[in-house]
């Protein structure tokens, strides 16, 4: 009898759909903003489902467990079943949401176009708290542990020229740091002690996570519209003039500057031990030697690349402004395959367990699989 029970339990488990998913909790994958996803991607792209978010879509999706989270320009924030695309809940939180969200400990944190940071319950969409800045928020929040007491801190930049540090539990302001112009990107966390970001004032800032005091400031010569990726003691970022730059965060010295053509960079870099991968408005995806700043390869697209690439194993996934989702070989820059969506892609893909989620400027979220769950 016992053997029969065990047999039927085992059979039920085999027949019941059950997936254990990896997460993509912020739009660059981790608090250092390296743009790397775990797992592997196969070589074929299969469109699984789409979701109409209503209008022009700039926000990037994030993924946690069985749900995909996405903001829209209508002001609605959506939670979708990641396998079917069916809406689980929606919440109107403002005049519009262009910023990617952040998922942490059952909460969704997201900024709005009317300047609010909003905390929602990830399962229900219930609003827990909101905090008002004095400017539009277009970059995702980031999370860090307080250096002394370990409580969760939320870091977010705003068009009010400030970086705001909030208590993630209740949204109360702990400190804020003023710059001289808008902040577009997501602040990166360095060595659990510092916050690193660039702004439209052409400055790269390193400030204390503990109290927001300035540690170091570096003039990069041109406004910065993206996020700084961190690895080891170095920060990597493209500017709105024509350069991708590497900065030693301990000294503030410029390590190298990559300037192949006179085109700006709105893309944030993806990093591994050897390469800096970044898209440019020269219609190229650039693979740059991380130590020397020399070109390793360049993939020539037919449209600008404002989308930020994601490294997945030995592949890179990125969207283009001429409406293509591309899989590219990491070591050579060779195109593996592409899917022509037809609508411009300026947001960052979320990649999880062989699935790719990407928002397009036609207002639609497209979801692709490269292998069976």
N, C-alpha and C positions, 0 to 999 in steps of 0.2 A: 504493500500500500504506500509506504514511504517513497519507494522508487517511482511509483506512478505520479505522486504529487510533485516530486522534483522534476519529472519529465514535463508535466504540463506547465509548471512554472517557467522552466527553461524555454519551452515552445512559445509561451505567451510573451516572454521578453524578446524573443527573436521576431515575432510578428508585430509587436508594438513599436510604432515610430519613436525613436529615442535618439536625441543628438546631444552631445556635450560640446558646446561651442567655445571657441576662443573669443576674446573680446577685442574691440577697437574702441577704447574708452575716450580718446580725444582725437582731434583730426590729424595729429602727427604721430600717434601711436604710444608715446610715452612722455614723461615730464621734461626730458631733454630735447624733445622734438626732433628725433632722428629719422622719422618717416620709415620705420622698418616694421613689417608684420611677420609674425611667426608662421610656420607651415610652408606649403608649396602651392604653386599654381600649375595646372596642366596647360596644354598648348592650344586648347580650343575654348572659345567663348560662346556660351549658350545663354540667350536671354530667357530668364525665368519668369519675371514679372515686372510690371511698372506701376508707379503710383503718381497720380496727378496732384501736385501740391498747390495748384491754383494759378500761379503766375510766374513771372521771371524768378528763377531759382539760383541764388548765390550760395546758400548755406551748404556745408558739407555734412554728410551723415556720420553718425557714430553708432556703435553696435555694442550691446551688452546682453549676454545670455541669449534669450529667444527674441529679442526686440531690436528694431532699428529705430533711431530717433532722428528727427529732421525738422528744422524750422523752415518757414515759408514767408514770402514777402507779404502775404495777407495778414500776418500776425498770428497765424495758427501754428502751434507746435504739435507734431504728430509722433505717436508711437505705433509702429507697424510690426506685424508678425514677420520675422525674418525669412521664413520659408514660403509663406503664401502671399505676403504683401498686404494682407487685410489690416485695416486700421483697428487697433486695440483701444486707443483713446486719442482725443485731441483736446488742446487747451489754447484759448486765445490769450496771448500774454502781452500784446502791444500793437503798435502800428505796423510792425514787420520784423522779421528775424533773418538777417543776412549772416550772422555769426554761427560757426559750428558750436555744438554743445560739448559738455564734459559730463561723464558719468562717474559717480564715486559713491560707494556704500549706500546704494538704493536711492540716490538722489540724482536729478538732472539739473545741471547748472548751465544757464545760457544767457547771453546778452541780447538786447533788443535795439532797434533803430531809434527808439525814443529814449535810450540811455539808461535802461534798467537792467540790473542783474537779477535774474529770477531763479529760484530754487523750487523744483517740482518733485513730487514723489514719482519715482520711475515706474511703479506698478499701476498707479491710478491717475496720475496727472494732477493731483491736488497740489495747489500752491502752498508752500511752506513759509517762504518769506521772499521779499524783494528789497533791493537796494538801489537807490537812484544816483547815477552819476549825472554830470551836466553836459553830456555829449553822446553821440551815436557810438554804439559798440559793434565792431565788425570782426574782431578777432575772438577766438575761443578763450575761455578761462583756463587756467592751469591750477593744479593742486600741489601742495607741499605740506610737509610736517613742520610744525613750529620747532626751531632748533633747540629750545629749552624744555618745553613741556609736552611736545609731541602732538598737540591738537592740530586738526586739519585747517590749513589756510587756503584761501581762494585768491588767486592773482588774476587781475583783468585790466586791460588797457582800454582807454576811451578817447573819443574825440574832444574831451575836455582837457586833454594834454596830460592827464594823470594816469599813473599806475595805481590801482586800488588794491589793498590787501584786506580781505574780509575774513572773519571767523566763518568757516564753512557751515557750522551748525546753525547759527542764527542770523548771519548776514551783517553783523555789526562791524563797522570800520575799525581796523586796528592801526593802520597808517596809510598814507598815500604819498606818492613821489611825483613832483611836477617836472615836466619837460617843456620844450619850447614850441611844440606843434603836435599834430595828431599822432595817435598810436594806432596802427592798423593791425599788427601781428599779435601773436600769442606770446606772452612772456615765458622764457625757458628757465628751468631750475638747474643751477649748477652746484654740484657737490653738496647738496642739501643745505647750503649756507647762503646762496646768492641768487638773485634774479637777473636775467640777461635779456635785453630787448633793444630794438632799434625803433626809430620814429621818423616822421616827416621832417624833423629838424636836422637830419643827416647824422645824428649822433648814435653811437652804440653805448648803452649804459650797463654797468654792473653795480647793483645796489644790494645792500644787506637784506636778507630775508627776515632777519630778526626785527629790525626797526625802520627799514626803508632808507637808511643813510647811504649816500653815494660812496662807492668804493673806487670806481674808475669810470672815466668817460673818454670815448675815442671818437674823433671826428672822421667820418668815412667819406666825406666830400659830396654826398648826394643823398636825397631822401630815401628812406627804406619803407617799402610797402608790404613786406612779408615778415616771416618769423626767422629768428636766428636758430640754427641747429647746432647742438653742442656735442662734442666728443673729446674725451680727455680734458685738456685745459684750453681747448681751442673753440672758437665760435666761427660759424660759416654763414654768410648771408650775401644775397644779391641786392644791388641798389637800383634806383630808377634812372641812373645815368647809363652806365655800360659795363659795370664790373661785378664780378663775384669775388668776395674778399674773405681771407682767413685772418683771424685776430687771436693773438696770444692773450687770454683773459687775465693771466697773472701779471703781465707787464703792460698791456695795452698796445703792444707793438703789432704793426701790420706784418704778417708772415709772408703772404703773397697776394697778388691781385691778378685775376684772370679777365682779360679784355680782348676777346677774339673779334668782336664787331661792335659797332656803335648802336646797340639796342639795349633797352632796359630789361630788368628782371622783376617780375611780380610773383614768381614761384618761390616757394620755400624749399631748401635742399633736403635730400635724403642722403644718409651717411652710412658707410661701413668702414672697416679698418683701412681700406685702400682708396675708396672713391667718394667724391662729392657729386651727386646727381642733381641737376637743376634744369628747369625749363626756362627758355628765353623768348622774348618777342622777336627774335631773329628766325623764328620757326624751327628752332633746334632744341633738342634735349642733349645736354652736355654731360659727359663723363669726365671728371677732372681728378687728377692725381691728388689725393688728400694732403700729401706731405709737400709736394713741390709746386702745385698749382698749374701744372702743364696739362694740356689736353690729351686724354687717353682715347676718347672717341666722341663723335657727334652724330646723333640720329637726326636726319633732315625730315621734318614734317611738312605738311602743306599749309598749316595754319599756326598762329602764335601758340605758345605753350605758357599759359598763366597758371594752369593747374599744377599742384605740387606732386611730384612723383612719389611712389611708394615702392620700396625694395621688399621683395618676397622671395626668399631663397636665392636662386640664380636668375631671377627675372625682375623686371621693373614694369609697373603698370602706371600709365599716365593718360590723361585726356587732353585733347587739343581743341583749339577754338574753331576749327573747321568740322568739328563734330565726330571725331574718331576716338575710340578707346583702344589704346595700343598696349600690346605686350612686347617687351624688348629684352634681349639678352643682356644681363648685367655686365658680363666681362668683355663684350664686343660692341654693344650698341646696335646689334642687328635686329631688325623687326622679325618677331615670331609670327604674330597675327594681329589683325585689327578688326574692329567691328564699327561699321559706319552708322552711328546713331542719327547724325544729321543736324543736331542742335549743338551749339557751342558749349564746351565744358570748361568752366573756369574754377570749379570747386575741386576739392581733394577727394579722391576715392577712399572709401573705407574697405579694408580687405580683411576677411576673416574666414578661415577654414575652406579656402578654395573658392569663396564667393566674393564678388566685387560689387559694391554699392556706390553709385555715382549719380549726383544731381546735375541736371543740365539746364541751360538758360531758357528752354521751352517750358519750364515749370514742372518737369517730370523727373522722378527718381527711377533710374534703370538698375535692375539687379541681374547679374550674370553669375552663372556657375561655371567652374572649369573642371569639376569632378563631382561625383555623387556624394551626398552627405555621409 
